[in-house]
Protein backbone atom coordinates (compact mmCIF):
# COMPACT_ATOMS: atom_id res chain seq x y z
CA UNK A 1 0.00 0.00 0.00
CA UNK A 2 2.77 2.43 0.84
CA UNK A 3 5.46 3.11 -1.72
CA UNK A 4 8.72 1.21 -1.34
CA UNK A 5 10.80 4.39 -1.35
CA UNK A 6 9.23 5.73 1.81
CA UNK A 7 10.72 5.39 5.26
CA UNK A 8 8.49 2.46 6.05
CA UNK A 9 10.22 -0.67 4.73
CA UNK A 10 7.91 -3.27 3.30
CA UNK A 11 7.81 -6.83 4.63
CA UNK A 12 5.60 -8.73 7.06
CA UNK A 13 7.15 -10.41 10.06
CA UNK A 14 4.41 -13.00 10.07
CA UNK A 15 5.30 -14.07 6.52
CA UNK A 16 9.04 -14.28 6.92
CA UNK A 17 8.90 -16.28 10.15
CA UNK A 18 7.64 -19.22 8.13
CA UNK A 19 10.84 -19.03 6.03
CA UNK A 20 13.27 -19.09 8.90
CA UNK A 21 15.23 -22.14 9.93
CA UNK A 22 14.93 -23.15 13.60
CA UNK A 23 18.23 -21.50 14.43
CA UNK A 24 17.08 -18.20 12.95
CA UNK A 25 13.86 -18.02 14.94
CA UNK A 26 13.51 -15.39 17.64
CA UNK A 27 15.19 -16.62 20.79
CA UNK A 28 13.20 -16.57 24.02
CA UNK A 29 15.17 -13.65 25.31
CA UNK A 30 15.00 -9.87 25.26
CA UNK A 31 15.82 -9.76 21.54
CA UNK A 32 13.31 -8.33 19.08
CA UNK A 33 13.88 -8.68 15.32
CA UNK A 34 13.81 -5.52 13.24
CA UNK A 35 10.18 -5.39 12.16
CA UNK A 36 9.04 -3.87 8.90
CA UNK A 37 5.63 -2.78 7.70
CA UNK A 38 3.48 -5.30 5.81
CA UNK A 39 2.85 -4.32 2.21
CA UNK A 40 -0.87 -4.99 2.35
CA UNK A 41 -3.47 -4.24 4.97
CA UNK A 42 -6.10 -6.60 6.30
CA UNK A 43 -8.37 -7.76 3.52
CA UNK A 44 -12.04 -7.59 4.58
CA UNK A 45 -13.22 -9.08 1.29
CA UNK A 46 -11.40 -12.34 2.01
CA UNK A 47 -12.01 -13.31 5.65
CA UNK A 48 -10.18 -16.60 5.24
CA UNK A 49 -6.95 -14.65 4.68
CA UNK A 50 -7.23 -11.40 6.66
CA UNK A 51 -3.63 -10.33 6.15
CA UNK A 52 -2.20 -10.41 2.66
CA UNK A 53 1.45 -11.47 2.30
CA UNK A 54 4.15 -8.96 1.50
CA UNK A 55 5.03 -8.52 -2.14
CA UNK A 56 8.72 -8.01 -1.50
CA UNK A 57 9.84 -9.61 1.76
CA UNK A 58 13.54 -9.34 1.07
CA UNK A 59 16.13 -11.76 2.34
CA UNK A 60 15.92 -13.51 5.66
CA UNK A 61 19.34 -12.17 6.59
CA UNK A 62 18.28 -8.56 6.14
CA UNK A 63 15.15 -9.11 8.21
CA UNK A 64 16.88 -10.56 11.23
CA UNK A 65 20.25 -8.81 11.04
CA UNK A 66 19.40 -6.02 13.51
CA UNK A 67 18.37 -6.66 17.08
CA UNK A 68 16.71 -4.02 19.26
CA UNK A 69 18.03 -3.87 22.80
CA UNK A 70 14.97 -2.84 24.81
CA UNK A 71 16.85 -2.15 28.04
CA UNK A 72 20.36 -2.25 29.47
CA UNK A 73 19.31 -5.26 31.53
CA UNK A 74 18.12 -8.39 29.78
CA UNK A 75 14.62 -9.12 31.05
CA UNK A 76 13.57 -12.60 32.01
CA UNK A 77 10.45 -13.93 30.33
CA UNK A 78 8.73 -14.80 33.57
CA UNK A 79 5.11 -15.79 33.92
CA UNK A 80 2.79 -14.01 36.30
CA UNK A 81 -0.80 -13.99 37.46
CA UNK A 82 -3.01 -12.75 34.64
CA UNK A 83 -3.75 -9.02 35.14
CA UNK A 84 -7.02 -7.30 34.35
CA UNK A 85 -7.47 -5.92 30.84
CA UNK A 86 -5.12 -3.23 29.59
CA UNK A 87 -6.69 -0.30 27.72
CA UNK A 88 -5.33 2.36 25.41
CA UNK A 89 -4.54 5.37 27.55
CA UNK A 90 -3.49 8.05 25.09
CA UNK A 91 -4.45 9.70 21.81
CA UNK A 92 -0.98 11.14 21.20
CA UNK A 93 2.47 9.56 21.30
CA UNK A 94 4.70 11.34 23.82
CA UNK A 95 7.95 9.57 22.89
CA UNK A 96 9.95 9.28 19.66
CA UNK A 97 7.83 7.45 17.08
CA UNK A 98 10.68 5.05 16.33
CA UNK A 99 10.33 3.60 19.84
CA UNK A 100 6.82 2.28 19.11
CA UNK A 101 5.56 -0.78 17.31
CA UNK A 102 2.66 0.09 15.00
CA UNK A 103 -0.31 -2.01 13.90
CA UNK A 104 -3.70 -1.58 12.31
CA UNK A 105 -6.53 -0.86 14.75
CA UNK A 106 -9.08 -3.60 14.25
CA UNK A 107 -12.70 -2.63 14.90
CA UNK A 108 -13.88 -5.87 16.48
CA UNK A 109 -15.06 -7.19 19.83
CA UNK A 110 -12.40 -7.42 22.54
CA UNK A 111 -11.63 -11.01 23.37
CA UNK A 112 -9.51 -12.51 26.11
CA UNK A 113 -8.46 -16.10 25.67
CA UNK A 114 -7.85 -17.54 29.16
CA UNK A 115 -6.19 -20.73 27.96
CA UNK A 116 -9.47 -22.64 28.04
CA UNK A 117 -12.23 -20.23 26.97
CA UNK A 118 -12.90 -16.82 25.43
CA UNK A 119 -14.23 -13.93 27.54
CA UNK A 120 -15.58 -10.50 26.60
CA UNK A 121 -14.16 -7.25 27.92
CA UNK A 122 -16.54 -7.45 30.88
CA UNK A 123 -15.61 -11.07 31.62
CA UNK A 124 -18.65 -12.77 30.08
CA UNK A 125 -18.01 -16.11 28.35
CA UNK A 126 -18.34 -16.21 24.55
CA UNK A 127 -20.01 -19.26 23.08
CA UNK A 128 -17.40 -20.39 20.55
CA UNK A 129 -17.77 -23.57 18.49
CA UNK A 130 -15.31 -26.18 19.75
CA UNK A 131 -13.64 -26.37 16.34
CA UNK A 132 -12.96 -22.62 16.35
CA UNK A 133 -10.62 -22.74 19.36
CA UNK A 134 -9.13 -26.16 18.58
CA UNK A 135 -5.36 -25.80 18.75
CA UNK A 136 -5.45 -22.53 20.70
CA UNK A 137 -2.69 -22.36 23.35
CA UNK A 138 -3.12 -22.96 27.05
CA UNK A 139 -1.51 -19.55 27.64
CA UNK A 140 -3.79 -16.47 27.91
CA UNK A 141 -3.88 -14.10 24.93
CA UNK A 142 -5.46 -10.68 24.40
CA UNK A 143 -6.99 -9.60 21.10
CA UNK A 144 -10.04 -8.82 18.97
CA UNK A 145 -12.66 -11.10 17.47
CA UNK A 146 -12.86 -9.65 13.99
CA UNK A 147 -14.69 -10.30 10.72
CA UNK A 148 -13.48 -7.46 8.52
CA UNK A 149 -13.24 -3.72 8.19
CA UNK A 150 -16.46 -1.85 8.91
CA UNK A 151 -18.02 -5.09 10.15
CA UNK A 152 -18.28 -4.24 13.85
CA UNK A 153 -22.07 -4.64 13.96
CA UNK A 154 -21.80 -8.12 12.43
CA UNK A 155 -19.25 -9.43 14.96
CA UNK A 156 -21.02 -7.71 17.85
CA UNK A 157 -24.31 -9.40 16.92
CA UNK A 158 -22.61 -12.77 16.54
CA UNK A 159 -20.93 -12.57 19.95
CA UNK A 160 -24.24 -11.66 21.61
CA UNK A 161 -26.18 -14.43 19.85
CA UNK A 162 -25.99 -17.46 22.15
CA UNK A 163 -27.76 -19.64 19.55
CA UNK A 164 -25.85 -18.50 16.47
CA UNK A 165 -25.30 -20.91 13.61
CA UNK A 166 -21.74 -22.20 14.22
CA UNK A 167 -20.99 -21.77 10.51
CA UNK A 168 -21.09 -17.98 11.00
CA UNK A 169 -17.90 -18.24 13.05
CA UNK A 170 -15.92 -19.37 9.99
CA UNK A 171 -15.68 -15.72 8.92
CA UNK A 172 -14.15 -14.70 12.27
CA UNK A 173 -10.51 -14.46 13.29
CA UNK A 174 -9.07 -13.95 16.76
CA UNK A 175 -6.57 -11.16 16.06
CA UNK A 176 -4.01 -11.36 18.88
CA UNK A 177 -2.25 -8.15 19.90
CA UNK A 178 -0.72 -9.07 23.27
CA UNK A 179 0.60 -11.87 25.47
CA UNK A 180 -0.29 -10.64 28.98
CA UNK A 181 0.92 -13.62 31.00
CA UNK A 182 4.57 -12.80 30.23
CA UNK A 183 6.04 -10.10 32.48
CA UNK A 184 8.33 -8.51 29.89
CA UNK A 185 8.42 -5.45 27.61
CA UNK A 186 5.94 -5.45 24.75
CA UNK A 187 8.58 -6.02 22.08
CA UNK A 188 9.62 -9.25 23.75
CA UNK A 189 6.04 -10.38 24.34
CA UNK A 190 5.20 -9.79 20.69
CA UNK A 191 8.27 -11.62 19.34
CA UNK A 192 7.55 -14.58 21.59
CA UNK A 193 3.86 -14.68 20.59
CA UNK A 194 4.85 -14.74 16.90
CA UNK A 195 7.34 -17.54 17.46
CA UNK A 196 4.98 -19.69 19.47
CA UNK A 197 1.54 -19.04 18.03
CA UNK A 198 1.73 -17.65 14.49
CA UNK A 199 0.79 -20.96 12.84
CA UNK A 200 -1.36 -22.71 15.44
CA UNK A 201 -4.79 -22.27 13.93
CA UNK A 202 -6.48 -20.74 10.86
CA UNK A 203 -8.72 -18.86 13.29
CA UNK A 204 -5.91 -17.29 15.34
CA UNK A 205 -3.61 -14.63 13.92
CA UNK A 206 -0.88 -12.58 15.56
CA UNK A 207 -1.41 -8.99 14.41
CA UNK A 208 1.60 -7.74 12.38
CA UNK A 209 3.57 -4.93 14.03
CA UNK A 210 6.11 -2.69 12.33
CA UNK A 211 8.39 0.29 12.93
CA UNK A 212 7.79 3.83 11.66
CA UNK A 213 10.64 6.32 11.95
CA UNK A 214 9.00 9.72 12.42
CA UNK A 215 5.73 11.64 12.71
CA UNK A 216 5.66 12.63 9.06
CA UNK A 217 5.79 8.98 8.00
CA UNK A 218 3.23 8.10 10.69
CA UNK A 219 0.74 10.70 9.42
CA UNK A 220 1.23 9.48 5.86
CA UNK A 221 0.67 5.88 6.95
CA UNK A 222 -2.47 6.80 8.90
CA UNK A 223 -3.95 8.58 5.90
CA UNK A 224 -3.29 5.69 3.55
CA UNK A 225 -4.54 2.98 5.90
CA UNK A 226 -7.73 4.94 6.63
CA UNK A 227 -8.23 5.41 2.89
CA UNK A 228 -8.03 1.61 2.54
CA UNK A 229 -10.85 1.24 5.09
CA UNK A 230 -8.92 0.77 8.33
CA UNK A 231 -10.28 2.42 11.47
CA UNK A 232 -6.87 3.75 12.46
CA UNK A 233 -3.51 2.67 13.88
CA UNK A 234 -2.30 1.50 17.29
CA UNK A 235 1.10 2.49 18.68
CA UNK A 236 2.53 0.35 21.48
CA UNK A 237 5.80 1.38 23.10
CA UNK A 238 8.13 -1.57 22.69
CA UNK A 239 9.47 -1.24 26.24
CA UNK A 240 6.04 -1.11 27.94
CA UNK A 241 4.88 -3.77 30.36
CA UNK A 242 1.30 -5.01 30.36
CA UNK A 243 -0.74 -3.60 33.23
CA UNK A 244 -4.42 -3.28 34.07
CA UNK A 245 -6.37 -0.17 33.13
CA UNK A 246 -5.29 2.76 30.96
CA UNK A 247 -1.72 2.61 29.74
CA UNK A 248 -0.22 5.80 28.29
CA UNK A 249 2.29 3.67 26.37
CA UNK A 250 -0.57 2.31 24.25
CA UNK A 251 -1.79 4.96 21.78
CA UNK A 252 -4.97 4.85 19.68
CA UNK A 253 -4.50 6.96 16.56
CA UNK A 254 -7.49 7.92 14.37
CA UNK A 255 -8.57 10.72 12.08
CA UNK A 256 -11.25 11.44 14.67
CA UNK A 257 -11.70 10.68 18.35
CA UNK A 258 -14.46 8.61 19.89
CA UNK A 259 -15.85 8.14 23.37
CA UNK A 260 -18.89 6.85 25.21
CA UNK A 261 -21.77 8.62 26.92
CA UNK A 262 -25.01 7.68 28.66
CA UNK A 263 -28.39 8.44 27.08
CA UNK A 264 -30.40 10.61 29.46
CA UNK A 265 -33.22 12.03 27.27
CA UNK A 266 -34.82 12.12 23.83
CA UNK A 267 -35.45 15.30 21.87
CA UNK A 268 -38.38 15.18 19.45
CA UNK A 269 -37.72 15.34 15.73
CA UNK A 270 -38.95 18.09 13.45
CA UNK A 271 -39.67 18.30 9.73
CA UNK A 272 -38.87 15.00 8.04
CA UNK A 273 -38.15 13.52 11.46
CA UNK A 274 -41.55 14.44 12.88
CA UNK A 275 -42.77 11.61 15.10
CA UNK A 276 -39.23 10.22 15.47
CA UNK A 277 -36.29 10.95 17.72
CA UNK A 278 -34.55 14.12 16.61
CA UNK A 279 -31.55 13.95 18.94
CA UNK A 280 -30.24 12.24 22.04
CA UNK A 281 -29.22 14.15 25.12
CA UNK A 282 -26.22 12.33 26.55
CA UNK A 283 -23.83 12.68 29.47
CA UNK A 284 -20.15 11.81 29.59
CA UNK A 285 -18.53 10.09 32.60
CA UNK A 286 -17.17 13.55 33.50
CA UNK A 287 -20.72 14.96 33.72
CA UNK A 288 -20.65 16.96 30.45
CA UNK A 289 -24.06 17.00 28.74
CA UNK A 290 -24.62 17.62 25.04
CA UNK A 291 -26.82 16.58 22.12
CA UNK A 292 -26.22 13.95 19.46
CA UNK A 293 -28.37 14.78 16.45
CA UNK A 294 -26.51 13.27 13.49
CA UNK A 295 -25.24 9.86 12.46
CA UNK A 296 -28.55 8.01 12.93
CA UNK A 297 -30.45 5.95 10.38
CA UNK A 298 -34.21 6.43 10.13
CA UNK A 299 -34.66 3.05 11.80
CA UNK A 300 -32.52 4.15 14.73
CA UNK A 301 -34.59 7.33 15.01
CA UNK A 302 -37.77 5.24 15.16
CA UNK A 303 -36.23 2.92 17.76
CA UNK A 304 -33.53 4.93 19.55
CA UNK A 305 -31.14 3.56 22.18
CA UNK A 306 -32.84 3.13 25.55
CA UNK A 307 -32.59 5.75 28.25
CA UNK A 308 -29.69 4.75 30.47
CA UNK A 309 -27.87 2.84 27.73
CA UNK A 310 -24.36 3.68 26.56
CA UNK A 311 -23.61 4.96 23.07
CA UNK A 312 -20.36 5.57 21.23
CA UNK A 313 -19.96 8.90 19.45
CA UNK A 314 -17.21 10.40 17.36
CA UNK A 315 -15.97 13.97 17.61
CA UNK A 316 -13.18 16.34 16.60
CA UNK A 317 -11.64 17.82 19.72
CA UNK A 318 -13.25 19.72 22.60
CA UNK A 319 -14.50 23.25 23.14
CA UNK A 320 -13.01 25.35 25.96
CA UNK A 321 -15.93 24.09 28.08
CA UNK A 322 -15.02 20.46 27.44
CA UNK A 323 -17.92 19.79 25.07
CA UNK A 324 -17.12 17.49 22.11
CA UNK A 325 -16.98 19.35 18.79
CA UNK A 326 -19.11 18.13 15.86
CA UNK A 327 -20.19 15.05 17.81
CA UNK A 328 -22.20 12.43 15.92
CA UNK A 329 -23.66 9.05 16.81
CA UNK A 330 -21.52 6.06 15.92
CA UNK A 331 -23.24 3.06 17.50
CA UNK A 332 -24.93 1.75 20.60
CA UNK A 333 -22.65 -0.05 23.00
CA UNK A 334 -24.20 -3.43 23.66
CA UNK A 335 -23.45 -5.05 27.03
CA UNK A 336 -20.84 -7.75 26.42
N, C-alpha and C positions, 0 to 999 in steps of 0.2 A: 504493500500500500504506500509506504513512504519510499522516496527515491533512494537509490543506493548511494548517491554521493552526499547524502546528509550525514549529520553526526551520529545518527542512530544506525548502527551496523545491523544488517539483516541476518537472521539465523535463529531458529527456535531451539532452545535447550532441550525441549522434550523430544524433538526429532533426533538431534545428534546423540543423545544418550543411548539410543538403540544401536548406534554404530560403534560405540566404544567397546574395546576389549575389557575383560574384567579388571585388568591392572590399571586401566585409564579411568575407571569409574571414580566418582567423588568419594574420597575416603571419609570415614565417620570421624571427622575431626573438625577443627575450626576453619577448614579451607572451603572457599566458595569459588566455583569456576567463573571466569569472566562471562557474563550473560549478555546476549545480544537480543535485539528486538525481533520477534517473529515477523515474517514478511506479510502474512495475511492475518486478518482478524478472525474472530469466531464467525462461523458461517451459519446463520439462522435458517437458511433454506435447506440445509442438510444436517439434521439433528444427529444422524449416526456418526458424523465426523465434525464435531463442533469447531475444532481448530485445524485450519488447513496447514499443510507442511510448508516449510520455507522453500523458496525457489532456488536460493543459492546459499546452502549451508556452509560452504567453505570446507577447509580441511579440519580434521579432528585435532591436529596439532595446534592450529591457530585458535581453536575454541577453548582448549584447556591449558594453553601455555601460561596465562597469567592467573595468579591466585591472589584474591583479596584478603589481606590480614585485617580482620574485624576488630581486633584489640591487641594490645601488647602482650596480654596473657592469653594462652590458648585455653578456651573454655572446654569444660567437660560436658559431653552430651548426656546429662543426667536426667532421669525421669523424675516426675513429681506428681503430686495430687492434682487432678484436673481442675484448673481454675474456672470461675464463671466466664461467660462470654466477654470477649474483647470487642470494643466498638471504635469506629473511627472517631477521633477526637479533634480533628482540625480540618479547616477548609483551605489552608495555606501552608505550604512547606516553609519551615523556619530554619532549615539547614541547607547546605549546598545540594543542588539537585542530584549531583553525581553520587551522593551517599545513599540515595534511595533505590529500591527496586520498584519497577513500574509494571502494572498489569491493567488489563481492561477491567472496568467495573461491570460486573454482571448483575442484571436486574432480575434476580430470582428470589426464592424464599430461603432464608437462612436455615442451614441444616447443621446439626452437630452429630457426627457419628461417634457413639460412645465406645465402640469396639464390639457391640452386640446389637445396637438398634439406633435408629435415627430420631433425633428430637428437634422440635422447633425452637425458635429463639426463646420462647417462654417456658420451654421444658416439656411440652406436650409430645407424646409419641406420634410418629408418622407411620401410617399403615403401608409399608413398602411390600411389594411382592417378594417372596423369598428369593426368587431368581435374580432380582435386581441387586441385592446386596451380597450375592454369592461371591466369595473370593475377596470381599472387603477385609481389611486388616483388623486385628484385635486391638490395635492402638487407636485412640481417639483422634479424629480429624475434624477440622472446621472448614465450612465451605457454603456453597449455594446450590440448591436444587434448581436447575435451569433448563428451559426448553429452547429458547432462542431470544434474539433481540426483540424488544417490544412485545414480549409474550408473558409479562408478569401476571396478567389476569388469568391466563391459562394455567400456569403452574400453581398460582394461589388457589384456584378453584379445585385443582386436582389434589393438592395437599389437604384441603378441608373436606373433600369427599371421602368419607370412610368406606363407601361401597363402590368406589370407582372401578371400572373395568381395568383389570391388571394390564391389558395391552396398551393402555394410555401411557403407562410408565416407560414404554420403549423409546419414547421421544425425549426422555429426561436424562440429564447427566448430573452427577454430583461433582461440582467444580470445586476442588479443594484449594484453599488459599493459605492454610496454616496447619501446623502440627503442634498443638498446644501442650502436649504431654512432655515435650522435651524442653528443659530449662536452659535454653541457649539463645544467642542472638538470632534474629529472623533469617539472616542469610544462611546460617548453618541449618536451621530448621527446614528451610526451603530445599536446600541441596540434598538433605537427607531424605525428605519426602519424595523428591524426584527419583533418587536412587532406589528407594524401597518400593514405591507404590505407583510409578508411572505406567506400568503395564499389567496391573493386577486384574482389571476388569474393564469391559467396554463401557460400563456405566459410571466409572470413576476416572476423573481426569485431574491431574495437577495443573493448575492455572500457570501458563507461561509468565515468567517475570523477566524484565530486561533493564538495562541501564540507559539513562538519558543524561547527557553531559551538562546541559545548562537550561535556563528558563526559556530561552528563545526556541530551542528544540522541543522543549516540553509543550509550549503553547502551540507549536506547529503540529505536534503529534496529537494533541487533544482535538484540534480542529479537524484533522483528517479522520480520526477514529469516530468522532461524533458524526461527521458527514457520512461515514459508512454504516451508521445506525447504532453505534455503541452509546451507552448512557454516559460514559465518562471514563476516567482513569483513576486508579488507586496507587498511591505512593506509600511504600512501607520502608521505614528506615532500616537498613540492613543490620544495624547493631542493636535494634530494639528487642527487648524481651516481651513475651506474651504476658499480659496482666489483665485482670477483670476490669470492666468499665471502659470509660473513654481513655484513649491513648493518643496523645498528641503526636506520636511518631507514626501514626497511621492517618494518612491524608486522603480525603475524598475530593476529587477534582472534577467539576462539571462546568458547563457553560452557564448554568443557573444553580441556585441553591434550593434545597427543599427541606421541609420540616413538618412536624405534626401538630395538630391543634384539635381541641374538643369542640364538637358542635353544641352550641348553647341555645340557638333560636333559628327560626325560619323567617325570611322576609318575603312577602308575597310578590309574585311576578306581575309585570305590567305589559301592555301591548301584546305581542305575540306569545308572551309567557303568562298571560292572564289565566288564572286558575291553577298555575303551577308554582313551584318554588322559584323565586327570583334570585335569591342569594342566601347563603348561610352566614349567620353570625357565629364566629368561632373564637376560642380563647387559647392562647399559647400556655405552656407550662409556667411561663414567667408572669402570667396574668394580663398580657396584652390582648385586647379585643379588636377585631376588625372583621370586614365582610369579604366573603368569597363569592363573586358573582359571575365568574367566567370559568370555562373549562368543562362545563357540564354538558352531557347529551340531553336531549328532550326526555328520554326515559328516566334519566337520573333526576331531572327536575320534577317529573311526575311522582317518583318514588325516591325522595332524597335520603341521605344517610340519617339514621335515627338520632334524636337528641341524646347527647351523652356519648355518642360514638366518636372515634378518632378518625380524622381524615389527614391525608398527606397533601400538601400544597407546594407549589413552586413559586419562587420569588427572585427578585434581582436586587439584593441589598436591603438595607433598612433606612427609614427616615431618622431624623434626629430624635424622634420620640420612641424609636424602637419598633415602629410598625413596618411590616414587610412591604416592599415596593412592588407594585404590579403583580400582586399575589393572584394565583389562579388554582382552581381545584385540579388535583392530579388523580387521586383515587381514594377510596375508603380503605382504611386499614382494618382488615378482618382479624379477629382474635385468633392467633395461632399458638 
